[in-house]
């Protein structure tokens, strides 16, 4: 079972953030995790994960305007001659909570990779896919190609991300479902 040491210094609602964080951690054995959500010093967003003491920091730009178009590296690599590149797929995030959830889930996957005793190097795209998959399943966030058209899921969700970190699964609880009921928030309740 995982425990959370949580502090939020932004203007986002603690209860709503904690609900999203707990839902994202469901089914994973990560122990006690320290989570800090704060405003950044200028960047749109950033995150960091410290394996030794299981700390996750999420930094959110207070200057951002929503909806926010966030570029990700979740596409399959394309080869042209001797070079390769990844097209940037964009997520349309409707509010700051979606951005915090994306960064948190990205950093959580780093921690899961470590807890599963996998090589932690060069996992940024996998972390982005894990976070994107959560946002798409949970909130119906759309993924768009550089031309603005929607991208079919099989173009970016092509790895067994859960299986890769199966060693970090909490065996005492059932496997978390990838199919979530939409989570709606009543603005008056926060």
C-alpha positions in Angstrom: 0.0 0.0 0.0 1.3 3.5 -0.8 1.2 6.5 1.4 1.4 10.1 0.4 3.2 13.0 2.0 1.6 15.9 0.1 2.0 19.6 0.0 0.5 22.0 -2.6 1.6 25.7 -2.7 -0.4 26.6 -5.8 -4.0 27.9 -5.9 -5.3 24.5 -7.1 -7.6 22.6 -4.7 -5.8 20.1 -2.5 -8.7 17.6 -2.4 -9.0 17.5 -6.2 -5.2 17.1 -6.7 -5.1 14.3 -4.1 -7.9 12.5 -5.8 -6.1 12.5 -9.1 -2.8 11.5 -7.5 -4.4 8.6 -5.5 -6.2 7.4 -8.6 -2.9 7.5 -10.6 -1.1 5.5 -7.9 -3.8 2.9 -7.5 -2.4 -0.6 -7.8 1.3 0.3 -7.6 3.6 -0.5 -4.7 5.7 2.6 -4.3 5.7 3.0 -0.5 5.6 6.5 1.0 5.9 9.1 -1.7 6.6 12.8 -1.0 4.7 15.0 -3.5 5.2 18.7 -3.8 3.2 20.8 -6.2 4.4 24.4 -6.6 4.6 27.2 -9.0 7.7 27.3 -11.3 10.1 30.1 -11.5 9.3 30.8 -15.2 9.1 27.5 -17.1 5.6 26.5 -18.4 6.0 23.3 -16.3 8.6 20.8 -15.1 8.9 17.8 -12.9 11.5 15.7 -11.1 11.7 12.4 -9.4 14.2 11.4 -6.7 14.4 7.7 -6.4 16.3 7.3 -3.1 13.6 8.9 -0.9 10.7 8.7 -3.4 10.1 12.4 -3.9 8.2 13.8 -6.8 8.1 17.6 -7.6 5.6 19.1 -10.0 6.2 22.7 -11.0 3.5 24.7 -12.8 3.8 28.0 -14.5 1.4 30.6 -13.1 1.5 32.5 -16.4 -0.2 29.7 -18.4 -3.5 30.2 -20.2 -5.8 27.2 -20.8 -6.6 25.3 -22.9 -2.9 24.6 -23.1 -1.4 22.8 -26.1 1.4 20.6 -24.8 3.8 18.9 -27.2 4.9 15.4 -26.4 7.4 12.8 -27.8 4.9 9.9 -27.8 5.0 9.2 -31.6 6.9 6.3 -33.1 10.3 7.3 -34.4 10.5 7.8 -38.2 13.6 7.1 -40.2 14.7 9.3 -43.1 17.9 8.0 -44.6 20.4 7.7 -41.8 18.5 10.0 -39.5 15.5 9.5 -37.3 13.0 11.9 -35.6 9.8 11.8 -33.7 6.9 13.9 -34.8 5.5 16.1 -31.9 2.0 15.1 -31.0 0.0 17.7 -29.0 -2.3 17.2 -26.1 -5.0 19.8 -25.5 -5.1 20.3 -21.8 -8.2 22.1 -20.6 -7.0 23.2 -17.2 -4.1 23.2 -14.8 -5.2 20.0 -13.1 -4.7 18.1 -16.4 -1.1 19.5 -16.6 -0.3 18.6 -13.0 -1.7 15.1 -13.6 0.4 14.7 -16.8 3.6 15.8 -15.0 2.9 13.7 -11.9 2.1 10.5 -14.0 5.2 11.1 -16.0 7.4 11.3 -12.9 5.5 8.4 -11.3 6.4 6.2 -14.2 10.1 7.0 -13.7 9.6 5.8 -10.1 7.8 2.7 -11.2 10.7 1.9 -13.6 13.2 2.1 -10.8 11.0 0.1 -8.4 10.6 -2.6 -11.0 14.4 -2.8 -11.2 14.5 -1.7 -14.8 17.2 0.4 -16.5 16.1 4.0 -15.8 18.0 5.6 -18.8 16.2 6.9 -21.8 12.6 6.4 -20.7 11.2 9.9 -21.4 9.0 8.8 -24.3 7.7 5.8 -22.2 6.9 8.2 -19.3 5.1 10.6 -21.7 3.1 7.7 -23.1 2.1 6.5 -19.6 0.9 10.0 -18.7 -0.8 10.5 -22.0 -2.6 7.2 -21.7 -3.9 8.1 -18.3 -5.2 11.5 -19.5 -6.9 10.0 -22.6 -8.5 7.2 -20.6 -9.5 9.3 -17.5 -10.4 12.7 -19.0 -10.8 12.1 -22.8 -7.9 14.4 -23.7 -7.3 14.4 -27.4 -3.9 13.7 -29.1 -3.2 15.7 -32.3 -0.6 15.5 -35.1 1.4 18.6 -36.1 -1.2 19.3 -38.8 -3.9 19.5 -36.0 -5.7 16.3 -37.0 -6.5 13.7 -34.3 -4.0 10.8 -34.0 -5.2 7.2 -33.8 -4.4 5.6 -30.5 -2.3 2.8 -32.1 0.1 5.5 -33.4 1.3 6.4 -29.9 0.0 3.7 -27.5 2.1 0.8 -28.9 4.0 -0.5 -25.8 3.0 -2.6 -22.9 3.9 0.1 -20.3 2.2 -1.7 -17.4 4.0 -5.0 -18.2 7.3 -3.2 -18.3 6.9 -2.1 -14.7 5.0 -5.2 -13.5 7.6 -5.6 -10.8 6.3 -2.4 -9.1 2.7 -3.7 -9.0 1.0 -4.0 -5.6 0.1 -7.7 -5.5 -2.5 -7.2 -2.7 -4.9 -5.2 -4.9 -6.4 -6.1 -8.2 -4.8 -4.8 -11.4 -5.9 -1.1 -12.1 -8.3 -0.8 -14.9 -7.3 1.2 -18.0 -11.0 2.0 -18.6 -12.0 4.8 -16.2 -15.4 6.4 -15.8 -15.1 10.0 -16.7 -14.3 12.1 -13.6 -16.3 15.2 -13.5 -15.9 18.0 -11.0 -18.5 20.4 -9.8 -16.9 23.8 -9.5 -19.0 24.5 -6.4 -17.5 21.5 -4.6 -13.9 22.7 -4.6 
